[in-house]
């Protein structure tokens, strides 16, 4: 196992000990909302330049 993989596994350890999805699901949802917002902003800017 590489040092980077070991570090990620160590950091993800507390997330997996919680009951239910908890923090991990919150991070995924917030990340996807930010991603959709950035995608919409990029598409709107691209359409405005035409």
C-alpha positions as CSV (number, residue, x, y, z in Angstrom):
1,X,0.0,0.0,0.0
2,X,1.4,3.4,-1.0
3,X,1.8,6.1,1.6
4,X,-1.0,8.2,-0.1
5,X,-3.4,5.3,0.1
6,X,-2.6,4.6,3.7
7,X,-3.1,8.3,4.5
8,X,-6.5,8.3,2.8
9,X,-7.5,5.1,4.5
10,X,-6.5,6.6,7.9
11,X,-8.5,9.8,7.2
12,X,-11.6,7.9,6.1
13,X,-11.5,5.7,9.1
14,X,-13.6,7.9,11.4
15,X,-16.2,8.4,8.7
16,X,-16.8,4.7,8.4
17,X,-17.2,4.2,12.2
18,X,-20.4,6.3,12.3
19,X,-23.8,4.8,12.2
20,X,-25.4,5.6,8.9
21,X,-23.9,7.7,6.1
22,X,-23.5,10.9,8.2
23,X,-20.6,13.1,7.3
24,X,-19.6,11.3,4.1
25,X,-23.1,11.8,2.6
26,X,-23.1,15.4,3.6
27,X,-19.8,16.0,1.9
28,X,-21.0,14.2,-1.3
29,X,-24.3,16.2,-1.4
30,X,-22.6,19.6,-0.8
31,X,-19.9,18.7,-3.4
32,X,-22.5,17.8,-6.0
33,X,-24.5,21.0,-5.3
34,X,-21.3,23.1,-5.7
35,X,-20.5,21.2,-8.9
36,X,-23.9,21.7,-10.4
37,X,-23.7,25.5,-9.6
38,X,-20.3,25.8,-11.2
39,X,-21.5,23.8,-14.3
40,X,-24.5,26.1,-14.7
41,X,-22.4,29.2,-14.3
42,X,-19.9,28.0,-17.0
43,X,-22.7,27.0,-19.4
44,X,-24.5,30.4,-18.9
45,X,-21.3,32.3,-19.5
46,X,-20.6,30.3,-22.6
47,X,-24.1,30.9,-24.0
48,X,-23.8,34.7,-23.3
49,X,-20.7,35.1,-25.4
50,X,-22.5,33.9,-28.6
